[in-house]
Amino acid sequence: MHILINDFIGGVLDRGMPIYARNIIDGLREEGFRVSVVRAPRFFRKVPRGLFYMISVLVEQTVLPIVGLVIRADITLYPYNSVAIADLFTRRARIVIHDLEQLNRGLSPSKLYYLACYRALKALSRPIYTISQLTRQRLIESGLFGSCPITIVPVTFYAFERLLRAEAPKRLDKKSIMLCTGSTANKDLESVVTDYLPKLLAAGFRVTIVGLHKASDRPRFAPLGSYLASGQLRICGRLTDPEVALEYQKHQIVWVHALREGFGRCVVEARLAGGRAVCTNIPEFAGMRAEMRDDAETYLYKDSTEFMTILDRLVHTDAPPAVFSGYPYREMLRSAIQSGL
C-alpha cells in the first residue's frame, strides 16, 4: 500500500502535531508501507506565520489531491485536523482530528475552514481518525460528524525513543524542574507566571522551560525578571528534537501544566526518559495516566498548593523513579492499520 502524507506544516513547525506526523511516518515505514510526504521547504520558515498558514491551506486543498492522483497513492493521510475536500470524493482521504480546540475560539478564518472540512466529512460519511479514546468520545458527543466511523491512530514515539538510545547525560538534582508548555491559551501561562512559578522559585527550585520560542513569549515573564537574570529560571527557546530529548534526560521531574490538551505527549515522553511527570488534573492527563497504567510516577494536582506539596514530597524521596513499562503505541498502530488505515 502506498500512503501519501500531508506534512507541509511540518517543514516549518517543530513541536505539537508535526511530531505526531513525523512519528506516524516512521511507524508506517517500519510496518512496511511505502510512504511519500509533502513537506514545506525550510525557506518557508522566513515567511510570516499568517501568510504561511494561508499557503498551507492552498497546498492542502489543491496540491495534495493532484499529487495523490499522480503518484497513485492508495491513501492520503491529513494529520493536521483538516482535509482536502476534493480528496473526500476520491475516497483516498483520511483525516486525523487531534481536538476541537479551534472551534472553541471566536469566529475566525481558521475556524470557518475547519467547519467547512467537518461538514464535508459529515455529508459524505467519510472515515475519521483521532489520537485517543477520550478524543474519540468527544468527537462523537460533539455531533459534528454524524455517522462518520471514528478510529484511533495513536500518538507514537518512534523518533523520541531512538533519541533516548544515545548516551544519557548526568541527571540534575531533584530541585531542577523541566516545564513543558507553549504559547496557546490552553497552556494557562498567566497562572503559571503569577501563581505557580513565584512559589516554585521562592522555594529554591530551578526551572527550565521548553516549548516557548516566539518573540512575544519572553515578555510575559517580566514579573520574574530577577530569576531570569540569575539563571534560576531559563527559557530555552527553539530546540532541535535531540536537544529536547536531552532536556528530558537531564531532569528527574517534568512539569506539564494545561487547561486542555489533545493528548498529553509530554507526560509519556517524561516517563519514557525515566523521569517523573507532575501534571494538571485534567481529563486528558488523568486518562493518559490510566492508559499508561502509571499511577506510581504520574502525579496530578488541582492547584498550586497541591502542586507544591507533591514537589516537596518528591524532593525528599530517595527511591529512583519506578521503571516505566512503556506506552503500547506500536500495538495500537498495528491495530489501526489492520482495521483499515
Secondary structure, 3 states (H helix, E strand, C coil): CEEEEECCHHHCCCCCHHHHHHHHHHHHHHCCCEEEEECCCHHHHHCCHHHHHHHHHHHHHHHHHHHHHHCCCCEEEECCCCCCHHHHHHCCEEEEECCCHHHHCCCCHHHHHHHHHHHHHHHHCCCEEECCHHHHHHHHHHCCCCCCCEEECCCCCHHHHHHHCCCCCCCCCCCEEEEECCCCHHHCHHHHHHHHHHHHHHCCCEEEEECCCCCCCHHHHHHHHHHHHHCCEEECCCCCHHHHHHHHHHCCEEEECCCCCCCCHHHHHHHHCCCEEEEECCHHHHHHHHHHCCCCCEEEECCHHHHHHHHHHHHCCCCCCCCCCCCCHHHHHHHHHHCCC
